[in-house]
């Protein structure tokens, strides 16, 4: 999961993911949205691919990039599990406080 967070840490890569969420694109189409060199775009695409956030497929002369939503689902599930555990700790803490408060009143 470290590769995913590394990939998401860069605004250019996040924008590429947003573009790919709308439609599959080749590197040239992606590069048209940015004011950086094509080798830089290729570098960003390689990082995203290494993190499994995107996949590629050769179609004729082009390589078309596609968003891999499975990894995003895994990350969301991980975040959900963390927040669920935190909520459970808070609920347990509140129960313990309520129990301690009742003992003091008796």
C-alpha positions in Angstrom: 0.0 0.0 0.0 3.0 2.3 0.4 3.3 2.5 -3.4 -0.3 3.7 -3.6 0.2 6.5 -1.1 3.4 7.5 -2.9 1.6 7.6 -6.2 -1.3 9.6 -4.7 1.1 12.2 -3.1 1.7 14.0 -6.3 -0.9 16.4 -7.8 0.0 15.6 -11.4 -0.7 11.9 -10.8 -3.9 12.6 -9.0 -5.0 14.7 -12.0 -4.1 11.8 -14.3 -6.3 9.5 -12.2 -9.1 12.0 -12.5 -8.7 12.1 -16.3 -8.7 8.3 -16.5 -11.8 8.1 -14.3 -13.6 9.9 -17.2 -12.3 7.8 -20.0 -9.4 5.5 -21.1 -6.6 7.5 -22.7 -3.2 7.1 -24.3 -0.1 8.9 -23.1 -0.4 11.6 -25.8 -4.0 12.4 -24.8 -3.0 12.6 -21.2 0.0 14.8 -21.9 -2.3 17.3 -23.7 -3.8 18.2 -20.3 -0.4 19.2 -18.8 2.4 21.7 -19.4 5.2 19.2 -18.8 7.3 17.0 -21.1 6.1 13.6 -22.4 8.9 11.8 -20.6 7.7 13.3 -17.4 4.2 12.1 -18.1 5.6 8.6 -18.9 7.4 8.7 -15.5 4.2 9.6 -13.7 2.3 6.8 -15.6 5.0 4.3 -14.6 4.6 5.2 -10.9 0.8 4.9 -11.2 1.2 1.5 -12.9 3.7 0.3 -10.3 1.1 1.1 -7.6 -1.5 -0.9 -9.7 -3.7 2.3 -9.8 -3.7 2.0 -13.6 -3.2 -0.7 -16.2 -2.2 -0.5 -19.8 -3.1 -2.3 -23.0 -1.6 -2.1 -26.4 -4.2 -1.1 -29.0 -2.5 -0.9 -32.4 0.3 1.7 -32.2 -0.9 3.1 -28.9 -0.8 2.0 -25.3 -4.1 2.9 -23.6 -4.2 3.5 -19.9 -7.2 2.5 -17.7 -8.0 3.2 -14.1 -7.9 0.2 -11.8 -10.7 0.8 -9.4 -10.0 -2.4 -7.4 -7.0 -0.8 -5.6 -9.1 2.2 -4.8 -11.7 -0.1 -3.2 -9.0 -1.7 -1.1 -7.8 1.7 0.1 -11.3 2.8 0.9 -11.9 -0.4 2.8 -8.7 0.1 4.7 -9.7 3.7 5.7 -13.1 2.4 6.7 -11.6 -0.3 8.9 -9.4 2.3 10.6 -12.3 4.7 11.3 -14.5 1.8 12.4 -11.9 0.7 14.9 -11.6 4.3 16.2 -15.3 4.6 16.6 -15.4 1.3 18.5 -12.7 2.6 20.8 -14.6 5.8 21.4 -17.8 3.9 22.1 -15.9 1.6 24.6 -14.4 4.7 26.2 -17.8 6.3 26.6 -19.3 3.1 28.1 -16.4 3.0 30.6 -16.9 6.7 31.5 -20.7 6.1 31.9 -19.9 3.1 34.1 -17.4 5.0 36.2 -19.8 7.9 36.6 -22.6 5.6 37.9 -20.2 4.0 40.5 -19.3 7.4 41.9 -23.0 8.4 42.3 -23.8 5.3 44.4 
